Every structure is written in C-alpha cells, then in structure tokens.
Amino acid sequence: MRVLIVEDDERVAAALEAFLARSGYATVRASDGAQALTLVDADTEVVLLDLGLPDVDGIDLCRRIRGRSDVPIVIVTARNQVAERIKGLRAGADDFVVKPYDVHELLARIEAVTRRSRPLRTEADTRVLLHDGSVHIDLVAREVRVDGAVVGLTRKEFDIVGVLARYPGVAVPKERLIREVWNTDWRGFGHSLEVHVAAIRRKTGDRGFIETVRGVGYRLAES
C-alpha cells in the first residue's frame, strides 16, 4: 500500500514514515500543497493530510484532491476545533485525527478507510487459481484445493493464505501478516508466522505457491 504523507514538519514526517515502513507500508512525502497535487496518482491508496501547509490551507487542498480522486483522505492536524473537523469532512476527508495522536490508532484508521474504499468483490474475485489451476483458493468458502482435493488448513493458516491471496504476486511484509492475522503489532509472532507458513507448505505438498521474499515477507506466486 502506498501512503502519501502531506506534512511540512520534517521531524514529524520522518517519524511517521519510519513507523509506516515498519508496518509494511510504502510512503511518499509532500511538504506543501503543490507537491502533493503532483504526487496523487492511481498508485496512491491513502493520503495523510496536515492542514497547516506553507502554500495552501489544508482544507482547500483536501477539496482539490477530492475533486480529482476518490483516494481515502485522513486529515492529521493540531487543529482540534469541532468547526475544523466539520469543514474537513465536508471538504471530502474520510477521517480526522488530532495531534498528538497514538500511531497505532492512526494505523487502525488508515486500515479502516482503505477497507471502506475497496470495491465490492464479484464472485470471480473471490477465487484465485494458481499453477495452471492446480491450486484453487476460495476466499468465501475459506477453502484451499490442490488438484481438486480440499486441504485441511487451520483457521490461522487460511487467514495467512487469504491475506496473500488479496495481493497475488505482491510481497506482503511479515509485519502486515502478523497485524492482519493475529491483530497485533508485536514482532514476537514472527516465529509463529514462520511455523504456520511451513505447515501450509507441508499440507499443500510444497507446491511453491507461497514464496519467501528475503528481508520482506511472503508472496503468493501467480504462475
């Protein structure tokens, strides 16, 4: 996921970028409104927007971004007046977070607005075929079949497969898998994740459809 951080305070932006990177997010930063408008594109999945920018008021910038894109916008600002929140939401923001904030709460809000922005899945979207159809993942039935036979995965094992199946061919960081499957940011679950992935590989006959991406996490092979 690519997050655009619109923030003119170098220290605040650097800390936020570091936290989001550890949480498995790619980030790009704009220090003013003009730069932000050039960086909003089809790859941007969420915008974190400060209101106190040097060249434009953040409310106006929010309105301009919304005029050209449906990307989720989370206003992150020190302005805590109710009137400012109302103006921000009416300008097209999806959420409003007041500084100082807890970074984990901000992360939860990012996840919430991006979930709401995802298009509804069609029936075809809920089924993933790999290795010329020999591996069949059904996200609705929560079922994995190999050569037509159902594989007996545990709930956590399928949760891991399900997260990877939403991003076929994309390396999903271990931190994101831990957060989505175990609902925690504690890295102590890293070993448990490795054990579960090993179990999935064993149960599926080690078809190689879950690839290890060194230094990052795991990827669902598309071919």
N, C-alpha and C positions, 0 to 999 in steps of 0.2 A: 504494500500500500504506500502511495506517495502522499506526503503531507506537506502542504505549503504553509510555512510559518511567516506571517507578516508582522514583524516586530523590529523596531528601530534600536532597542536596547541590546547591545552586543552581548552583555553578560547574561541577560535573561534568555536570549535566543540560543546562545551556546549551550546553556544548561538544559534547555528544553530539547534541543537537537540530540544531545548526548543521551538523555533519558529515552526518547522515542527510538533512537537507534538500538539501544539495549533491549527495547521491547519489540524489535523486529520491523520497524517502520523505516522506509526511505524518506528523507526530508530534503526540502529545498527552501531557501530563505530569501525573503524580500525585506529590505529595510525601509521602503517607502511605497506609496500607493502606485506610482508609475511603474516601478519594477514589478510589483505584484500583478498588475494587469498583463504584463508581458509573459508572466510565468504560469498563469492559469490556462491550462490546456486540457486535452482529453485524458491525459495521464494523471491529472490531479484528482485525488479521491476525497480530500477534505482540506479546508482552509481554516487555519487558526489565525484569527484577525484581531490585532490590537487596535484600539480606537485612536490613540494618541500618536499619529504619524506626522512627520515633518512637512509633508507636502499636501496632504488632504485629510479631511476629517474621516475617521474610520466608518462612520455611518454612511456617508456618501459613497465611499469605496465599496462597502457592502452592497449598496443598491446597484452600483455599476457592475460588480461581479455577478450579482444575481440576474442582471439584465442580459448577460451573455452566456450564463452557465447555470446548470442545476446542481452544481457541486455542493455538498454539505458545507455550511459555514458555521464555525463556532467562534463567537466573539469572546476574546480573552482580554480583560481590561481592568484597570483600577477603579473605573467609574462604577460606583455601586448604587446610584440613584435609580429608583424604580422607573422614572421617566426615561432614563437612558436605555434600560432594558426593553421597555416598550418600543422605543424608536428603533433599536437594533432588530428586534423581532419583526417589526413592521417593514423594515428595510430588506428583509429576506433572510435573516440569520435563522439557523435551526436551533441554536442553543446559545447561552450567555453564561460565562464563567467569570467571577470576580477575583482579581488578585488581592492578596496572595491565595493561592489555591493548592490543594494537595494533588501532586502529579498523578497519583493513581485514580483519583476521581476524574481528572481531566481525561485520562486514558479511557476510562469507562464511558465518558460522554462521547468521545471520538468513536468508540465502538458502537454506541447506541445510534448516533446519527448516520453512520455508514450502513448499519443494518437496515434502518428505515429507508435508505435511499436505493437499496438493491432492488432491481426489478423482480417481480414475481416469477418464479421458475415455472416453465412449462413442463409437461410430463417428460418430454425428451431430455430436458436439462437435468433431471434427477437421476439419469442413468449414465454411467461412464463406462465405456468399453476400452480395454487396453490389450496390447499384444494381439492384434488382429481378432479381437473379440473373445480371446480365451479367458480373460479376466473381466468379470462383469460386476460393477458396483452400483447398487440401487440405494440411493440416499433416502428414499421414502420408506422402503421396506427394511432399511438398515441391514442389508444383506450383501455379502460378497460371494460370488460364484466363480469357481475355477473349472474350466471345461464342463460347465453345466452343473457341477456339484457344489452345494452350499458349504461354505467354510464356517466352522463353529468359532466365531470370534467372541470375545467378551465385550461388554459394553464399552470399556475404555479403549480396547483395541479397535473397535469400529469407529469410535469417536475420532481416533487418530487418522484412520483411513478417510473418514468423512471430511475432516479439515483439509487434508491433502487433495482430496477429490474436487474441492471447490476451486483449487488453483492448479490444474494439471499442467505439468511442465515447468512450474514455478517453484523455486527453492523457498520453503517455508521455514523461518528461523525456529530453533528449538524453543526460544522464549515464547513465541506466539502459540506453538502447540501446547506448551505447558499451561499457558494462560487460558486457552480455549477449552482444553480437555479437563484440567484439574481446577480451573477457576482460581488460580493463584499466580503470583509473580515470583514465588520462591524457587530459586535455582536448584534447591535440593532435590527437586523432582526430575532432574536431568538423567540420573541413573535409572529411575523408574521408566522414563520415556524410552531409553535405550533397550531396556528389558522387554517392554511391550512391543517395540518395533521388531526385535529379534523373534518374539513369539508369532507375530503376524507373518513374518517371512517363513518361519518354520511351518506354520499351518497352511500356507498357500503354496508350499512346495518350492519356496525361494525362487519365484518366477522373475525376480529382479525388477518388479514394478515399483518398489519403493527404493529409491536411490539415496545414498548418503552424500550430502554436499559438504565437504570438509570445511569446518570453520563457520558453517551457517546452520544447517539442519537437514531436512529431508525433502525429497521431491518425488512426485508421482510421475513415473516415466509415461510418455504418451504413445510410444511405439512398442 
